[in-house]
Amino acid sequence: MKKRIFLSFFWLIIVCVIILSAVLSILFQNAAVKNEKAALRDCANLVSDILGSGLTGELRYSDYVNRDPDAPRLTVIAPDGTVLIDSKSTADRLENHMDRPEIVQALQSGSGESLRYSDTLKANMYYYAVRLGDGNVLRLSKPVGDITRMFTILLPAMVAVALLITLAAVFITRRLTVSIVKPLEEIDFDGENLHVYDELAVYMKKIEQQKRDIAGKLSALSERADTIEAITGNMKEGLILIDGKGEVLTANNSARIIFTHEDFSGAPGADKIEHRSILYVCRDLDFQNAVRQCLSGGNAEISMELGGRTYSVYMSPVFSNGSSRGALILLQDTTERRQAEKQRREFSANVSHELKTPLTTISALSEMIGSGMARDGDVKDFAARISEQAGRLLVLIDDIIRLSEFDEGGAMKESTVFRIDELARSVIDSFRDNPAGVEIELTGGHFDVTADRRMIDELLYNLIDNGVKYNKEGGRVIVDLLRSPDGMCRIAVSDTGIGIPEEHRPRVFERFYRVDKSRSKKTGGTGLGLSIVKHITEYHSGRVELHSSEDNGTTVVCFING
């Protein structure tokens, strides 16, 4: 802006200087010519007066003329046009001047003038003639170059003045530009008053309004961006936006964790995924093919394994003006869901198998009794076996219902305050007359807990039941109760039984999982006891620990928050 204003003022002044110089030159030249002509006329009149006063004589006048080399050319012409005297040439060599315009005018009106080229002097000449009293004509002439010589003399001075004016114009223009622009440069657009010039008042008001509008829009955009950032930042699903070339524009923290296994939230280097090709970020072939398909304008959906987890990946193209400009990629961790589906299938298969066994026995025995195939002496034994299988079936169904309640969140916890040692003693009493002669001992403290009494009763029952079933003849089961330093109730049930081989330990809390299936069939175990124990413990915000070695017994420790 400064440069434009400066150049505008500068060239305006330069044009004005040029025009002024041209006008002055013309005026000076015209004035000089006018003055020279007037001087020539005055000189002619003076000579005419001298000649008219009787001071005649060719020699005297010739001497006067020859003494002044810059004097005008003097010529005396007779009325018939004959040249009588000429100060620059010999008179008898000159042709008749009767046809000269100034001579004709002088003879007619007393004086005359003309401007023409002289063949004698080879120059443009100004002629002035005056008629004398004796009828002769006195003519003075001077080259036009001599007339304009004064302007030529003044021209350098005029050029010098023009240059000085130009320099002054540069200085003044610069100062003027600074003075005009400075108030604009010093405007504080963050302030409330933007008034500088009255002419700019309308624009300043417009700027203030635009500032308010922009501030409001920026605030709304910032709030929206913060909302989107908060939403995407707290999403468990990975969210990635890529451009048409497959370069990652933005990715939320979950996506960074999925692809880098590191949490970059708020940490330097959070752009480890951003500004990289998505094909470089993930080398999975199916994933790359899906990306290419999506960037071509089609939706894509795949499932892939990454970092030991299973993800469902959904890709949708982003269109602008009818063409694909990028894609949105959503990664959903479906590991737990797939594991749950797997467990559900296994659970269904196990339930079917476990229910089928007693039902088959009951059906077969009932059919034999009903058809009369059973002898009278076997009917009682068959009925006992039917009752046994029915009881096993009821226990199994009850355990399945309990697990279903935990899975669906339908198990209602009724917290009450009770003595944990008294509850444990009542459970132990129900196992006093066990067939294997296993001794059960209660140790530890005597204290109150706040928990669901029925659930804790079931937990103790399942732990002691397992300790008895998988023990040795005449073995021991120790139930130890303790209040841990962190305030949790520690329930540890140890036995001196067969123990659990190392390869089976990670799976003993799975449903229907049994280490020794043959022993379970003999003891009537369903394989759901430890799974129920785990669910009850977690339901009370606790945890379960297992310590076991083959042939050296097993210890299950439950920490209950109560």
Number of C-alpha atoms within 10 A of each C-alpha: 8 13 10 10 16 19 16 14 19 20 15 13 18 18 12 12 18 14 12 13 17 12 12 13 17 13 13 17 19 14 15 17 20 14 13 19 20 13 12 23 21 12 16 21 21 12 20 18 14 13 17 13 9 8 12 11 9 11 9 10 17 14 11 12 18 12 9 9 9 10 16 21 18 23 19 22 23 21 18 11 18 17 22 17 21 20 19 15 14 11 16 12 8 14 10 14 17 17 9 14 17 24 30 20 18 22 20 11 11 17 21 20 21 15 16 13 13 12 9 9 11 9 14 15 21 23 26 28 30 27 25 21 12 10 14 21 26 26 30 24 22 22 20 19 14 15 20 18 14 16 20 15 10 13 15 11 11 16 12 11 14 17 14 12 15 18 13 13 20 19 13 15 20 19 13 16 20 16 11 14 14 12 13 14 9 10 13 12 12 9 8 8 12 19 17 13 12 9 9 12 13 12 13 18 14 12 14 18 12 12 14 12 12 12 12 12 12 12 12 12 12 12 12 12 12 13 12 12 14 12 12 19 19 13 15 15 21 24 22 24 22 25 20 18 13 21 19 22 17 16 21 25 24 25 26 23 14 19 15 15 12 13 14 17 14 8 8 8 10 16 15 14 22 20 14 15 16 22 17 12 16 13 10 14 11 12 20 16 12 20 27 17 16 24 26 16 17 16 16 19 17 13 16 16 12 14 10 7 12 19 22 16 21 19 23 20 25 20 14 9 6 7 13 17 18 25 27 18 22 19 23 20 21 17 15 11 11 13 12 13 12 12 15 12 12 14 17 12 12 18 17 11 12 18 17 13 13 19 17 12 16 21 13 14 20 17 13 15 18 10 9 11 12 16 11 10 8 12 17 13 12 20 15 12 16 20 13 15 20 16 14 19 20 13 15 20 16 12 18 18 13 17 20 13 13 16 11 8 10 11 16 11 14 11 15 13 12 15 13 22 21 13 15 20 15 12 18 20 10 11 17 12 10 13 11 14 16 23 18 22 14 15 12 14 12 13 14 16 20 17 19 19 19 13 22 20 15 16 22 22 20 19 24 22 20 21 29 27 20 22 23 18 14 13 18 20 26 18 26 18 21 19 19 12 7 7 12 17 22 21 25 22 23 23 28 22 26 19 21 21 12 10 9 12 15 9 13 19 21 17 21 20 18 19 17 11 13 10 13 15 11 9 13 16 19 23 23 21 23 21 20 23 23 18 21 26 20 16 19 19 13 18 17 20 11 15 13 19 15 12 14 12 22 24 21 19 20 25 22 25 19 19
